Amino acid sequence: MSSKGRVLVAMSGGIDSSVAAVLLHEQGYEVVGMTMKTWDYSSSGGSKKETGCCSLDSINDARDIAVQLGFPHYIIDIREEFGDYVINHFTDEYIAGRTPNPCVLCNTHIKWDALLRRADKLGCDFIATGHYANIREENGRFVISKGKDHNKDQSYALWGISQESLSRTIFPLGHLHKTEIRQMAMDRGFDALVKKAESYEICFIPDNDYRGFLKRRVPTLQAEVAGGEFVLEDGTVVGKHEGYPFYTIGQRKGLGVALGYPAFVTRIEKDTNRVVLGNYEQLAKNGMNVGKLSMVKYENLHGLPTETVTKVRYNDPGTAATIEQVGDRMLVQFHAGVNAIAPGQAAVFYEGDDVIGGGWIETSFNLD
C-alpha cells in the first residue's frame, strides 16, 4: 500500500484524465482506473458516429494506459442511473420551459456519488478526475478554485459537489496549462492522446441536435406543442413557431421571423406556448433569483451581502454582482445588464478565483 494512499481515477480515455492518472502514479499514489459507461449512443437515434467518453475506443484507450503503467482498470455501467436522473431531468426541464445543464447535474448527482461508492468498495482513500480546477482546505471547509489555465477552467461545473465528497477529491491538473499537459503526454510516449480530438458536445447528444433528441425521446411532443405564437414584449403576434421546448433564451438563428432587426428569444412562456422575441437590448437583465443552493467557500451568507463575479453559463466571463442570501435562495443584483439569463442554467458565484457557491437560475428580471 502506498504511503500516499489509494486513489480511484475517473478515466474517460482522453488526454486530461489519462495524464491525471499518470501524474498520480508517478507521485506515488496507488492508482486504480475506472471508466464510466453513462450512455449508449445507439439508443439516442442520432446521426453522428459514436465518439467521446462512452465509446468502445475510449474505454480501450483508458485501459491501455492502465496496462502500460501496471495499475488495475475497471469499467462500471451507470447507464440506468444516468438515464433515470440526468436524461429524464434534461427532458423534463425543456418541457417545463427551462434550459437544463446536464453536465453540472451529472457531476453533482451521478459521477461523484458513483465514484465514491466504488472507491469505498475498492478500499480507495481518494477519487481523482482530470478537471481543470483546484481544491484546498481553509477554515474547516474544502474550497474549489479556478484552474491555473483560465481558458480551460471547469470550476463552473463543480459547485454542486458536497463538502464530504470534496474532502476526498484530487484534481491533479489544476496547477497546469493545457500546453503543459500535452507536452507531458508526448514526453511519456503517449502521442496518440495528443492527436485525439476532444469532444465538447453533451455526451448523450453527439450530433448536438437537442431538438431531435427531444422529439425522439417524447414522440408526441412535437404534435402537442406545434403552432404556438411568436410575440413581441408588448404581446404583438408576429408569427408561429414549432413549440416552446425547441427554443432557448438568447437564440437568434432558426427563428424564421423577419422583423427588420435582429430578433432574439427573450422569454419562454410554457403555459401559453408563447415564445417572446425582442431586440438585443431587451435580452439584458440586471437581477435574478437562484435556488437549490450549494455553498462551497462559506457555509452560508445569511445577512451578508457579498460582492462577487457571477457566471450564468460555462463560457461566461462573469459579471460583477452583489449577492444576498434570503432563506434558501440567492438574490443577485448585477452591476450591469447580463444577456440571455436562462432559467434552468447554473449560476456560480466567485470571490477572486474561489467558488463561493452556486445554484440553479429560477427567474431573471430588471431591478429599478
C-alpha positions in Angstrom: 0.0 0.0 0.0 1.4 3.4 -1.0 2.1 5.8 1.9 0.2 8.5 -0.1 -2.9 6.3 -0.3 -5.0 4.6 -2.9 -6.9 6.7 -5.4 -9.6 5.9 -7.9 -9.2 7.9 -11.1 -12.1 8.6 -13.4 -10.6 7.8 -16.9 -12.6 8.8 -20.0 -9.8 7.8 -22.4 -9.0 11.4 -23.2 -5.7 13.2 -22.6 -6.7 15.1 -19.4 -7.9 12.1 -17.3 -5.1 10.0 -18.7 -2.4 12.4 -17.7 -4.1 12.9 -14.3 -3.7 9.1 -13.7 -0.1 9.1 -15.0 0.8 12.0 -12.7 -0.7 10.4 -9.6 1.0 7.1 -10.4 4.4 9.0 -10.7 3.7 10.8 -7.4 3.5 7.5 -5.6 -0.2 7.0 -5.2 -1.6 3.5 -5.7 -3.8 4.2 -8.7 -7.0 2.3 -9.7 -8.5 3.4 -13.0 -12.2 3.4 -13.7 -14.2 4.3 -16.8 -17.9 5.0 -16.5 -20.3 4.0 -19.2 -23.0 6.6 -19.0 -24.8 6.4 -22.3 -25.3 4.0 -25.3 -25.2 6.1 -28.4 -27.2 3.5 -30.4 -30.2 4.4 -28.3 -30.0 8.1 -28.9 -31.1 7.7 -32.6 -28.7 10.5 -33.6 -26.7 10.6 -36.9 -23.2 11.0 -35.5 -20.8 8.1 -35.1 -20.2 7.0 -31.5 -17.3 9.0 -30.1 -16.3 10.5 -26.8 -16.2 9.2 -23.2 -18.7 6.3 -23.7 -17.3 4.8 -26.9 -15.6 1.4 -27.0 -12.5 3.1 -28.4 -12.3 5.5 -25.4 -12.8 2.6 -22.9 -10.0 0.7 -24.6 -7.7 3.8 -24.6 -8.2 4.2 -20.9 -7.5 0.5 -20.3 -4.3 0.7 -22.4 -2.9 3.4 -20.2 -3.6 1.3 -17.1 -1.9 -1.8 -18.6 1.2 0.2 -19.7 1.6 1.6 -16.2 0.6 -1.5 -14.4 -2.4 -0.5 -12.4 -5.9 -2.1 -12.4 -8.7 -0.7 -14.5 -12.4 -1.3 -14.2 -15.5 -0.3 -16.3 -18.7 0.5 -14.5 -22.1 0.7 -16.2 -24.1 3.6 -14.8 -26.4 4.0 -17.8 -29.5 3.2 -15.8 -28.9 5.7 -13.0 -27.6 8.3 -15.5 -30.7 7.9 -17.7 -33.1 8.0 -14.8 -31.7 11.1 -13.4 -29.7 13.2 -15.9 -31.6 12.4 -19.1 -35.1 12.5 -17.6 -34.2 15.8 -15.9 -32.9 17.2 -19.2 -36.2 16.3 -21.0 -38.4 17.5 -18.2 -36.6 20.8 -17.9 -37.1 21.6 -21.6 -40.8 20.6 -21.3 -41.0 23.0 -18.3 -39.8 25.8 -20.5 -36.3 25.9 -18.9 -32.8 25.3 -20.3 -31.0 22.5 -18.4 -27.3 22.0 -17.7 -26.8 18.2 -17.7 -23.0 18.3 -17.1 -23.4 20.1 -13.8 -26.2 17.8 -12.8 -24.2 14.7 -13.7 -21.1 15.8 -11.7 -23.2 16.6 -8.7 -25.6 13.6 -8.5 -24.1 10.9 -10.6 -20.3 10.8 -11.2 -19.1 11.8 -7.8 -21.6 9.6 -6.0 -20.8 6.6 -8.3 -17.1 7.1 -7.9 -17.2 7.3 -4.1 -19.3 4.3 -3.8 -16.9 2.3 -5.9 -13.9 3.9 -4.1 -15.2 2.6 -0.8 -15.7 -0.9 -2.2 -12.1 -0.9 -3.6 -10.6 0.5 -0.5 -9.6 3.8 -2.1 -8.9 6.8 0.1 -9.5 9.3 -2.7 -11.0 9.9 -6.1 -9.5 12.0 -8.8 -10.5 13.5 -12.2 -8.9 15.4 -15.0 -10.9 18.6 -14.3 -9.1 22.0 -14.5 -9.8 23.2 -11.0 -8.1 23.3 -7.6 -9.2 22.3 -4.1 -7.8 23.5 -0.7 -8.9 23.2 2.9 -9.5 26.6 4.6 -11.3 27.4 7.8 -12.7 23.9 8.0 -14.2 23.9 4.5 -13.0 22.5 1.2 -12.8 25.3 -1.3 -12.9 24.9 -5.1 -11.0 27.5 -7.1 -10.3 28.1 -10.8 -7.7 26.1 -12.6 -4.4 27.8 -13.4 -5.4 27.7 -17.1 -8.4 30.0 -17.1 -9.2 29.2 -20.7 -9.8 25.6 -19.7 -11.2 26.2 -16.2 -14.0 23.9 -15.2 -14.8 25.1 -11.7 -18.2 26.3 -13.0 -19.4 22.7 -13.3 -18.3 21.6 -9.9 -20.1 23.9 -7.4 -22.7 21.2 -6.5 -20.2 18.7 -5.1 -20.7 18.2 -1.4 -18.1 19.1 1.2 -17.8 15.4 2.1 -17.1 14.5 -1.5 -14.6 17.3 -1.9 -12.7 16.2 1.2 -11.8 13.0 -0.8 -11.2 14.6 -4.2 -7.9 15.3 -6.0 -7.6 17.5 -9.1 -4.0 16.7 -10.4 -4.3 19.2 -13.4 -5.4 22.3 -11.5 -2.0 23.8 -11.4 -1.2 23.1 -15.1 -1.9 24.7 -18.5 -3.2 22.6 -21.4 0.0 23.1 -23.3 2.0 21.5 -20.4 -0.4 18.6 -20.3 0.1 17.9 -24.0 3.9 18.1 -23.5 3.7 15.7 -20.6 1.8 13.2 -22.7 4.3 13.5 -25.5 7.3 13.2 -23.2 5.9 9.9 -21.9 5.3 8.4 -25.3 1.5 8.9 -25.4 1.5 10.7 -28.7 -1.9 9.3 -29.7 -3.5 11.2 -26.7 -2.2 14.5 -28.1 -3.7 13.8 -31.5 -7.1 12.7 -30.2 -9.9 15.1 -30.9 -11.7 16.5 -27.9 -15.4 16.3 -27.6 -17.4 19.4 -26.4 -21.0 18.1 -27.0 -23.4 16.8 -24.4 -22.4 13.2 -24.2 -25.8 11.8 -25.0 -26.4 14.2 -27.9 -23.3 13.6 -30.0 -24.8 15.4 -33.1 -25.6 18.5 -31.0 -29.3 18.3 -32.1 -31.1 18.6 -28.8 -34.4 19.3 -30.6 -34.2 16.0 -32.5 -33.3 14.2 -29.2 -36.4 15.6 -27.5 -38.6 14.6 -30.4 -37.3 11.0 -30.3 -37.4 10.9 -26.5 -41.1 12.1 -26.4 -42.7 11.1 -29.7 -45.9 13.0 -29.0 -44.2 16.3 -28.0 -44.0 17.9 -31.5 -47.7 17.4 -32.2 -48.6 18.7 -28.7 -46.7 22.0 -28.9 -46.7 22.9 -32.6 -48.3 26.1 -33.7 -47.5 28.3 -30.8 -47.1 32.1 -31.3 -44.1 34.2 -31.5 -44.9 37.5 -29.8 -43.1 40.7 -29.0 -42.7 42.1 -25.5 -45.9 44.1 -25.9 -47.9 41.0 -26.9 -48.0 41.6 -30.6 -48.2 38.3 -32.5 -45.5 38.2 -35.2 -45.6 34.5 -36.3 -46.0 30.8 -35.5 -43.3 28.5 -34.0 -42.6 24.8 -33.7 -43.3 24.6 -30.0 -41.7 26.3 -26.9 -39.4 23.4 -25.9 -37.5 23.8 -29.1 -36.2 27.3 -28.3 -33.7 28.8 -25.8 -33.2 32.2 -24.2 -30.9 34.2 -26.4 -31.5 32.2 -29.5 -31.3 34.1 -32.8 -30.8 31.6 -35.5 -33.6 29.4 -36.9 -36.5 31.6 -35.8 -37.9 32.1 -39.3 -39.3 35.5 -38.4 -38.3 38.7 -40.2 -38.8 41.9 -38.0 -36.4 44.2 -39.8 -33.9 43.9 -37.0 -32.0 41.0 -35.3 -34.5 39.2 -33.1 -33.7 37.1 -30.1 -35.7 34.9 -27.8 -36.1 36.9 -24.6 -38.6 34.8 -22.7 -40.4 31.4 -23.0 -44.0 31.1 -21.7 -44.8 27.5 -21.2 -48.4 27.9 -20.1 -49.4 29.7 -23.2 -46.9 28.1 -25.6 -45.6 31.6 -26.5 -42.0 32.5 -27.4 -41.3 36.1 -26.7 -38.9 37.9 -29.1 -37.0 41.2 -28.7 -34.0 43.1 -29.8 -30.5 42.8 -28.4 -31.1 45.4 -25.7 -34.2 43.5 -24.4 -32.0 40.4 -23.7 -30.3 42.1 -20.8 -31.4 41.7 -17.2 -29.7 43.0 -14.1 -31.3 40.7 -11.5 -32.1 37.1 -10.9 -33.2 34.6 -8.2 -31.1 31.5 -7.8 -32.4 28.4 -5.9 -31.2 25.0 -4.7 -28.0 26.5 -3.5 -24.8 24.6 -2.7 -22.4 26.7 -0.7 -18.7 25.9 -1.1 -16.4 28.6 0.5 -18.8 29.6 3.2 -21.5 27.7 5.0 -24.0 30.4 4.2 -24.3 34.2 3.6 -27.4 35.0 5.6 -27.5 38.7 6.3 -24.1 39.3 4.5 -24.5 41.0 1.1 -21.3 40.0 -0.8 -19.5 41.4 -3.8 -18.9 38.7 -6.4 -18.3 38.0 -10.0 -21.2 35.8 -11.1 -21.3 33.5 -14.1 -24.6 32.4 -15.7 -23.1 29.9 -18.2 -19.9 27.9 -18.7 -18.3 30.3 -21.2 -19.5 33.4 -19.5 -16.6 35.6 -18.3 -18.7 36.7 -15.4 -20.2 40.0 -14.3 -19.7 42.0 -11.0 -22.7 41.5 -8.8 -23.9 41.8 -5.2 -25.5 38.6 -3.9 -27.7 38.3 -0.8 -28.9 35.0 0.6 -32.6 35.1 1.5 -33.6 31.8 3.1 -32.7 29.0 0.7 -32.3 31.4 -2.3 -29.8 33.9 -3.6 -30.9 37.3 -4.8 -28.4 38.5 -7.4 -28.1 42.2 -8.4 -25.7 42.6 -11.3 -23.8 45.9 -11.7 -24.5 45.8 -15.4 -27.1 44.1 -17.6 -26.4 40.5 -18.5 -27.6 39.0 -21.7 -29.6 35.7 -22.1 -30.0 34.7 -18.5 -31.8 31.3 -18.9 -33.8 29.7 -16.1 -32.6 26.1 -15.6 -28.9 27.0 -16.1 -26.4 27.2 -13.3 -25.2 30.4 -11.6 -21.9 30.3 -9.9 -20.6 33.0 -7.5 -16.8 33.8 -7.4 -14.7 35.6 -4.9 -11.5 36.1 -6.9 -10.7 32.6 -8.2 -12.6 30.9 -5.4 -16.1 29.4 -5.8 -18.4 30.8 -3.1 -21.2 28.5 -4.2 -23.8 28.1 -6.9 -27.4 27.2 -7.7 -30.0 27.0 -10.4 -31.4 30.1 -12.0 -35.1 30.4 -11.4 -36.1 33.8 -12.7 -34.4 36.9 -14.2 -35.7 40.5 -14.1 -34.8 44.1 -14.2 -34.4 45.9 -10.9 -35.4 49.6 -10.7 
